[in-house]
Amino acid sequence: MKNLPRPERYYTRSALVLNPADGTCATTTVGLVGLHIVQKTLTRPQWIWSSFEHVDTVPPAKPGSPGTFVFNDGSPTAMPAENPFPLDPLTLPTPAPFNVQRIKPIHPSTQATNLAYQQALANAGSIWRFYELVMTQWPLRPNMPQLPGTIANTFPGSGGGSDATVFANTTMETFDQERVRTGCMACHTLTKQDSDFVWSLAVNAFAPPTPSISVTGGRAGRKSVEELKRLLQSTHPARRKRK
């Protein structure tokens, strides 16, 4: 948090942070600068993808935006054309700091939504008033689970000039702001078959318990439910007392 200009405006938590130089960890207060929220619905089985940032992260996507931000010092120095960090974030030496820029503007309707919610959250004294929605991407045609999440089937996508607005998070997708093909749905559609569009389901989901008790229909299902009922009755203290 020592590098944040106004730390009181951030959602914070204590975390163990690894020092790549000596391999030690230290308890540090960290601030949230960006996050994704995804939701699967009955009519949008390809999920709805939303991304949020702190309002102090980078300047708006327009020339001459004043002020100092967390990832931009307000100078005219442009963002590098390519990511100077290697894939391994712990590789040393650490590249020198650089300015991060928002390449595409937030959609006007999204900005209006932000204003309404920020005002309501300010009235409630919530720390979340300092965060903003930067984009939402969703399937254009509902109730069509067979469609992939490619750009032709999404908004923002390839049609109607929708690429003119933001489709990437500057804190986590800094160098993926130029092409909608590197956006949420075009990327996650690659994992549709293995983990239902979201890698974390396959990586982090709990394994099914074994042995499992089936609750499906039919004779086998009814028998399993009856066995479960008897088991619960036999282990419940009140049931044992009645015997």
Residue frames relative to the residue before (quaternion, step in Angstrom):
aa qw qx qy qz dx dy dz
M 1.0000 0.0000 0.0000 0.0000 0.00 0.00 0.00
K 0.5184 0.6732 -0.4188 0.3204 3.62 1.17 -0.31
N 0.6907 0.4668 -0.2837 0.4739 3.60 1.16 -0.45
L 0.5591 0.5930 -0.3994 0.4197 3.60 1.25 -0.02
P 0.4570 -0.7179 0.4466 0.2763 3.62 -0.71 1.02
R 0.7951 0.0833 -0.0380 0.5996 3.62 1.06 -0.70
P 0.1463 -0.8562 0.4882 0.0843 3.60 0.38 1.22
E 0.5954 0.5912 -0.3719 0.3971 3.60 1.13 -0.51
R 0.6385 0.5365 -0.3205 0.4491 3.60 1.26 -0.24
Y 0.6526 0.5393 -0.2953 0.4429 3.61 1.27 0.02
Y 0.4477 -0.5981 0.5881 0.3097 3.49 -1.33 0.51
T 0.0462 -0.8423 0.5360 -0.0338 3.60 -0.53 1.15
R 0.0342 -0.7546 0.6546 0.0314 3.48 -1.36 0.44
S 0.4586 -0.6319 0.5375 0.3187 3.56 -1.28 0.37
A 0.0363 0.8024 -0.5920 0.0657 3.56 -0.93 0.90
L 0.4444 -0.6395 0.5480 0.3054 3.54 -1.25 0.47
V 0.0988 -0.8090 0.5794 0.0062 3.57 -0.60 1.17
L 0.3591 -0.7547 0.5184 0.1810 3.56 -0.81 1.08
N 0.2740 -0.7206 0.6155 0.1637 3.54 -1.01 0.88
P 0.3249 -0.7912 0.4763 0.2037 3.64 -0.33 1.17
A 0.5911 0.6022 -0.3692 0.3895 3.58 1.17 -0.43
D 0.8262 0.1549 -0.0690 0.5373 3.59 0.89 -0.89
G 0.5143 -0.6917 0.3947 0.3182 3.60 1.25 0.05
T 0.5403 0.6172 -0.4088 0.3999 3.59 1.24 0.21
C 0.3066 -0.7276 0.5835 0.1901 3.54 -1.31 0.42
A 0.0759 -0.7832 0.6162 0.0331 3.54 -1.11 0.72
T 0.4725 -0.6525 0.5107 0.3004 3.56 -1.09 0.74
T 0.0309 0.8110 -0.5745 0.1062 3.55 -0.62 1.22
T 0.4127 -0.6628 0.5594 0.2782 3.54 -1.17 0.63
V 0.0814 -0.8042 0.5887 0.0016 3.57 -0.70 1.12
G 0.2792 -0.7651 0.5620 0.1445 3.55 -1.14 0.70
L 0.4498 -0.6907 0.5036 0.2587 3.57 -1.04 0.80
V 0.1129 -0.8162 0.5654 0.0387 3.59 -0.69 1.10
G 0.8140 -0.0114 0.0178 0.5804 3.61 1.13 -0.47
L 0.0374 0.7953 -0.6042 0.0328 3.56 -1.18 0.56
H 0.2871 -0.7118 0.6112 0.1931 3.54 -1.33 0.44
I 0.0688 -0.7480 0.6566 0.0676 3.56 -1.21 0.61
V 0.0284 -0.7993 0.6001 -0.0125 3.58 -0.76 1.05
Q 0.0661 -0.8008 0.5952 -0.0058 3.53 -1.09 0.76
K 0.2312 -0.7588 0.5963 0.1235 3.53 -0.94 0.96
T 0.0808 -0.7973 0.5975 0.0285 3.58 -0.90 0.92
L 0.6765 -0.4897 0.3510 0.4234 3.56 -1.26 0.24
T 0.7442 0.3955 -0.2269 0.4881 3.59 0.96 -0.79
R 0.7461 0.2765 -0.1865 0.5763 3.61 1.24 -0.31
P 0.0427 -0.8433 0.5357 0.0129 3.63 0.38 1.17
Q 0.5912 0.5433 -0.3748 0.4635 3.60 1.27 -0.13
W 0.5136 -0.6669 0.3708 0.3924 3.57 1.38 0.14
I 0.2936 -0.6848 0.6342 0.2062 3.54 -1.39 0.36
W 0.1899 -0.8298 0.5243 0.0226 3.54 -0.67 1.20
S 0.0147 0.8006 -0.5969 0.0511 3.57 -0.69 1.12
S 0.1171 -0.7946 0.5944 0.0416 3.55 -1.11 0.73
F 0.1415 -0.8019 0.5801 0.0178 3.55 -0.99 0.97
E 0.0807 -0.7730 0.6267 0.0557 3.56 -1.25 0.56
H 0.5360 -0.5590 0.5072 0.3780 3.51 -1.32 0.26
V 0.5450 -0.6584 0.4104 0.3179 3.57 -0.99 0.82
D 0.6792 0.4789 -0.2916 0.4736 3.62 1.22 -0.37
T 0.4074 0.7576 -0.4476 0.2444 3.60 1.22 0.15
V 0.7884 -0.1198 0.1320 0.5887 3.60 0.64 -1.14
P 0.5939 -0.5564 0.4202 0.4014 3.61 -1.19 0.33
P 0.6164 -0.5115 0.4241 0.4226 3.58 -1.25 0.25
A 0.5572 -0.6236 0.4387 0.3289 3.56 -1.23 0.48
K 0.5374 0.5631 -0.4625 0.4245 3.56 0.41 1.25
P 0.5858 -0.6098 0.3951 0.3590 3.61 -1.04 0.72
G 0.8384 0.2574 -0.1727 0.4483 3.53 -1.18 0.65
S 0.3212 0.7451 -0.5281 0.2507 3.61 1.11 0.46
P 0.3098 -0.7931 0.4920 0.1814 3.61 -0.52 1.11
G 0.6521 0.5677 -0.3796 0.3292 3.52 -1.36 0.09
T 0.3942 -0.6858 0.5629 0.2399 3.50 -1.34 0.44
F 0.1233 -0.8013 0.5848 0.0282 3.56 -0.85 1.00
V 0.7063 -0.4667 0.3139 0.4299 3.56 -1.26 0.27
F 0.8033 0.2290 -0.1018 0.5402 3.58 0.91 -0.93
N 0.7321 0.2899 -0.2218 0.5752 3.59 1.19 0.45
D 0.3127 -0.7982 0.4934 0.1471 3.57 -0.69 1.13
G 0.5869 -0.6141 0.3575 0.3880 3.58 1.26 0.16
S 0.5419 0.6093 -0.4045 0.4141 3.57 1.28 -0.02
P 0.5784 -0.6114 0.4042 0.3581 3.62 -1.18 0.35
T 0.3943 0.7263 -0.4820 0.2911 3.60 1.24 0.07
A 0.3646 -0.7723 0.4844 0.1898 3.57 -0.63 1.15
M 0.5850 -0.5565 0.4609 0.3682 3.54 -1.30 0.38
P 0.5642 -0.5984 0.4311 0.3711 3.63 -1.00 0.66
A 0.5550 -0.6190 0.4402 0.3392 3.58 -1.13 0.59
E 0.7848 0.1493 -0.0762 0.5967 3.59 1.15 -0.62
N 0.6118 -0.5675 0.4133 0.3644 3.54 -1.23 0.51
P 0.2878 -0.7831 0.5218 0.1780 3.63 -0.59 1.07
F 0.5918 0.5654 -0.3718 0.4380 3.59 1.23 -0.22
P 0.4333 -0.6750 0.5219 0.2903 3.62 -0.97 0.76
L 0.6863 -0.4772 0.3432 0.4285 3.57 -1.26 0.24
D 0.6787 0.4107 -0.2731 0.5442 3.56 1.08 -0.68
P 0.3105 -0.7983 0.4805 0.1885 3.64 -0.32 1.16
L 0.6662 0.5035 -0.3151 0.4509 3.59 1.21 -0.29
T 0.4329 0.7008 -0.4640 0.3258 3.58 1.26 0.07
L 0.2112 -0.7799 0.5813 0.0963 3.56 -0.95 0.92
P 0.5621 -0.1532 -0.8098 -0.0695 1.55 -2.24 1.09
T 0.5627 -0.6001 0.4476 0.3506 3.56 -1.21 0.53
P 0.4844 -0.6665 0.4702 0.3162 3.64 -0.82 0.88
A 0.6034 -0.5719 0.4188 0.3652 3.54 -1.20 0.55
P 0.5899 -0.5742 0.4180 0.3843 3.63 -1.09 0.58
F 0.0532 -0.7889 0.6118 0.0234 3.56 -1.16 0.61
N 0.5768 -0.5882 0.4436 0.3529 3.55 -1.24 0.43
V 0.2049 -0.7339 0.6345 0.1298 3.54 -1.12 0.79
Q 0.1244 -0.8022 0.5830 0.0338 3.55 -0.90 0.96
R 0.3805 -0.6590 0.5848 0.2810 3.53 -1.21 0.54
I 0.3258 -0.7942 0.4857 0.1653 3.56 -0.45 1.25
K 0.7942 0.1829 -0.0766 0.5744 3.58 0.96 -0.88
P 0.5040 -0.6822 0.4355 0.3014 3.62 -0.98 0.77
I 0.5371 -0.5715 0.5048 0.3607 3.53 -1.28 0.43
H 0.5567 -0.6325 0.4222 0.3344 3.57 -0.94 0.91
P 0.5749 -0.6207 0.4018 0.3504 3.65 -0.93 0.82
S 0.6530 0.5012 -0.3340 0.4592 3.62 0.94 -0.74
T 0.6248 0.5206 -0.3311 0.4785 3.58 1.11 -0.66
Q 0.6362 0.5209 -0.3280 0.4651 3.58 1.00 -0.76
A 0.6402 0.5142 -0.3241 0.4698 3.60 1.02 -0.76
T 0.6319 0.5213 -0.3234 0.4736 3.58 1.02 -0.79
N 0.6344 0.5370 -0.3218 0.4535 3.57 0.96 -0.87
L 0.6576 0.5301 -0.3144 0.4333 3.56 0.85 -0.96
A 0.6650 0.5094 -0.3057 0.4527 3.58 0.90 -0.92
Y 0.7101 0.4466 -0.2706 0.4723 3.58 0.86 -0.93
Q 0.6287 0.5365 -0.3431 0.4463 3.61 1.00 -0.73
Q 0.6396 0.5141 -0.3267 0.4690 3.58 1.01 -0.73
A 0.6605 0.5000 -0.3052 0.4696 3.57 0.96 -0.86
L 0.6737 0.4889 -0.2905 0.4719 3.59 0.98 -0.85
A 0.6095 0.5419 -0.3474 0.4628 3.59 1.11 -0.65
N 0.6400 0.5250 -0.3189 0.4617 3.56 1.00 -0.80
A 0.7007 0.4394 -0.2548 0.5010 3.55 1.15 -0.65
G 0.4560 -0.7076 0.4331 0.3222 3.59 1.28 -0.07
S 0.3905 0.7504 -0.4542 0.2795 3.59 1.20 0.48
I 0.5245 -0.6346 0.4766 0.3082 3.55 -1.09 0.78
W 0.6036 0.5972 -0.3511 0.3945 3.60 1.18 -0.53
R 0.4886 0.6511 -0.4442 0.3743 3.62 1.22 -0.01
F 0.6617 0.4933 -0.3012 0.4776 3.58 1.27 -0.31
Y 0.6209 0.4891 -0.3539 0.5001 3.59 1.24 0.35
E 0.1259 -0.8000 0.5840 0.0555 3.55 -1.19 0.51
L 0.4724 -0.6199 0.5510 0.2982 3.51 -1.27 0.60
V 0.1875 -0.7985 0.5613 0.1106 3.59 -0.79 0.95
M 0.8052 -0.1166 0.0670 0.5775 3.60 1.11 -0.52
T 0.0846 -0.7338 0.6663 0.1020 3.51 -1.37 0.38
Q 0.0959 -0.7846 0.6118 0.0306 3.56 -0.94 0.92
W 0.0408 0.8132 -0.5748 0.0814 3.56 -0.86 0.97
P 0.5853 -0.5635 0.4356 0.3875 3.61 -1.24 0.36
L 0.4709 -0.7014 0.4661 0.2629 3.57 -0.93 0.91
R 0.7845 0.2817 -0.1408 0.5341 3.58 0.99 -0.82
P 0.2752 -0.7973 0.5137 0.1571 3.61 -0.35 1.22
N 0.8215 0.2880 -0.2051 0.4474 3.50 -1.41 0.24
M 0.5931 0.5165 -0.3928 0.4766 3.58 1.05 0.74
P 0.1100 -0.8585 0.4980 0.0539 3.60 0.43 1.21
Q 0.6142 0.5707 -0.3622 0.4071 3.59 1.16 -0.41
L 0.5729 0.6088 -0.3891 0.3869 3.61 1.16 -0.35
P 0.3975 -0.6890 0.5427 0.2698 3.60 -0.99 0.75
G 0.5291 -0.6406 0.4537 0.3223 3.57 -1.23 0.32
T 0.2538 0.7840 -0.5245 0.2141 3.57 0.97 0.82
I 0.6992 -0.5350 0.2799 0.3829 3.56 -1.20 0.57
A 0.6056 0.5639 -0.3684 0.4237 3.61 1.09 -0.50
N 0.7317 0.4118 -0.2203 0.4964 3.58 1.21 -0.47
T 0.7088 0.4632 -0.2388 0.4755 3.60 1.26 0.07
F 0.1672 -0.7175 0.6526 0.1772 3.49 -1.41 0.15
P 0.4453 -0.2636 -0.8272 0.2188 1.61 -1.44 2.07
G 0.0037 0.7920 -0.6090 0.0427 3.52 -1.11 0.76
S 0.7646 -0.3999 0.2682 0.4284 3.53 -1.17 -0.55
G 0.7260 0.4540 -0.2530 0.4503 3.59 1.16 -0.34
G 0.8116 0.3371 -0.2090 0.4289 3.54 -1.31 0.29
G 0.5861 -0.6120 0.3725 0.3784 3.58 1.14 0.40
S 0.3585 0.7719 -0.4702 0.2338 3.59 1.23 0.29
D 0.5519 0.6137 -0.3992 0.3992 3.59 1.21 -0.31
A 0.5317 0.6496 -0.4052 0.3622 3.60 1.25 -0.24
T 0.7180 0.3914 -0.2541 0.5164 3.60 1.18 -0.37
V 0.7082 -0.5012 0.3106 0.3883 3.52 -1.32 0.42
F 0.0065 0.7837 -0.6211 -0.0052 3.58 -1.15 0.68
A 0.7041 0.3806 -0.2601 0.5400 3.59 1.24 0.38
N 0.4350 -0.6718 0.5413 0.2579 3.54 -1.27 0.54
T 0.4293 -0.7370 0.4536 0.2585 3.60 -0.66 1.05
T 0.6658 0.5188 -0.3182 0.4317 3.61 1.11 -0.52
M 0.7969 0.2792 -0.1302 0.5197 3.59 1.07 -0.68
E 0.7647 0.2465 -0.1334 0.5802 3.58 1.22 -0.47
T 0.0331 0.8797 -0.4734 0.0302 3.52 1.13 0.85
F 0.7943 0.2959 -0.1382 0.5123 3.56 0.89 -0.94
D 0.6067 0.5204 -0.3641 0.4781 3.57 1.21 0.52
Q 0.4024 0.7533 -0.4355 0.2847 3.58 1.14 0.62
E 0.6157 0.6102 -0.3345 0.3699 3.59 1.19 -0.29
R 0.8133 0.2045 -0.0712 0.5400 3.58 0.97 -0.83
V 0.4460 -0.6986 0.4923 0.2659 3.55 -0.82 1.00
R 0.5287 0.6302 -0.4073 0.3968 3.61 1.20 -0.31
T 0.6968 0.4030 -0.2768 0.5249 3.60 1.21 -0.34
G 0.4285 0.7147 -0.4511 0.3195 3.59 1.25 0.28
C 0.8090 -0.3404 0.1943 0.4380 3.53 -1.39 0.08
M 0.7994 0.3742 -0.1965 0.4269 3.54 0.41 -1.26
A 0.6257 0.5341 -0.3487 0.4490 3.58 1.01 -0.71
C 0.6652 0.4864 -0.2960 0.4831 3.56 1.10 -0.70
H 0.7393 0.4400 -0.2444 0.4473 3.57 0.77 -1.03
T 0.5448 0.6062 -0.4213 0.3978 3.59 1.13 -0.29
L 0.5426 0.6229 -0.3948 0.4021 3.60 1.24 -0.36
T 0.7488 0.3721 -0.2109 0.5063 3.57 1.13 -0.52
K 0.2538 0.8157 -0.4904 0.1723 3.58 1.25 0.32
Q 0.7298 0.4600 -0.2611 0.4331 3.59 0.73 -1.02
D 0.7352 0.4603 -0.2387 0.4365 3.57 0.98 -0.83
S 0.8458 0.0262 0.0341 0.5317 3.59 0.90 -0.81
D 0.5817 -0.6421 0.3736 0.3313 3.57 1.02 0.83
F 0.7392 -0.4525 0.2012 0.4564 3.57 0.88 1.07
V 0.7616 0.3233 -0.1868 0.5297 3.62 1.13 -0.42
W 0.4026 -0.7514 0.4697 0.2298 3.59 -0.44 1.21
S 0.6309 0.5751 -0.3518 0.3839 3.60 0.94 -0.80
L 0.5640 0.5910 -0.4017 0.4139 3.60 1.14 -0.45
A 0.7086 0.4379 -0.2601 0.4883 3.56 0.94 -0.85
V 0.6951 0.4914 -0.2747 0.4472 3.57 1.05 -0.80
N 0.8268 0.2862 -0.0994 0.4739 3.57 0.84 -1.02
A 0.5094 0.6679 -0.4321 0.3281 3.61 1.17 -0.29
F 0.5161 -0.6327 0.4783 0.3235 3.56 -1.12 0.68
A 0.5004 -0.6261 0.5027 0.3238 3.54 -1.11 0.67
P 0.5639 -0.5994 0.4252 0.3767 3.62 -1.05 0.63
P 0.5057 -0.6624 0.4517 0.3185 3.61 -0.93 0.82
T 0.1047 -0.7761 0.6195 0.0536 3.56 -1.12 0.68
P 0.5294 -0.2701 -0.8013 0.0686 1.55 -1.75 1.73
S 0.3550 -0.7351 0.5393 0.2070 3.55 -1.10 0.65
I 0.3269 -0.7161 0.5826 0.2023 3.54 -1.26 0.56
S 0.3518 -0.7597 0.5090 0.1999 3.55 -0.59 1.09
V 0.1128 -0.7733 0.6199 0.0705 3.54 -1.09 0.78
T 0.3286 0.7527 -0.5033 0.2685 3.54 1.12 0.62
G 0.6288 -0.5545 0.3920 0.3788 3.53 -1.28 0.28
G 0.6231 0.5535 -0.4056 0.3753 3.54 -1.32 -0.06
R 0.7474 -0.4129 0.2784 0.4397 3.57 -1.37 0.08
A 0.6633 0.5037 -0.3154 0.4548 3.59 0.92 -0.90
G 0.6540 0.5157 -0.3177 0.4532 3.55 0.99 -0.80
R 0.6592 0.5017 -0.3149 0.4632 3.60 0.93 -0.87
K 0.6339 0.5323 -0.3302 0.4536 3.58 1.02 -0.80
S 0.6589 0.5092 -0.3140 0.4561 3.60 0.95 -0.85
V 0.6449 0.5124 -0.3205 0.4679 3.57 0.99 -0.82
E 0.6413 0.5180 -0.3230 0.4649 3.60 0.99 -0.81
E 0.6401 0.5181 -0.3224 0.4668 3.59 1.01 -0.80
L 0.6445 0.5153 -0.3160 0.4682 3.56 1.00 -0.83
K 0.6394 0.5308 -0.3204 0.4548 3.59 0.97 -0.86
R 0.6632 0.4963 -0.3073 0.4683 3.59 0.93 -0.89
L 0.6355 0.5363 -0.3294 0.4473 3.56 1.01 -0.79
L 0.6678 0.4943 -0.3018 0.4675 3.57 0.93 -0.89
Q 0.6603 0.5101 -0.3122 0.4543 3.59 0.97 -0.81
S 0.6810 0.5021 -0.2953 0.4437 3.56 0.99 -0.79
T 0.7327 0.4117 -0.2359 0.4879 3.60 1.13 -0.55
H 0.5449 0.6142 -0.4102 0.3969 3.62 1.24 -0.22
P 0.5245 -0.6665 0.4177 0.3257 3.70 -0.76 0.97
A 0.6539 0.5159 -0.3304 0.4439 3.60 0.91 -0.83
R 0.6392 0.5249 -0.3291 0.4556 3.58 1.01 -0.77
R 0.6582 0.5090 -0.3172 0.4551 3.60 0.94 -0.87
K 0.6400 0.5467 -0.3282 0.4288 3.61 1.00 -0.81
R 0.6437 0.5372 -0.3254 0.4372 3.57 1.01 -0.82
K 0.6276 0.5351 -0.3434 0.4492 3.58 1.11 -0.58
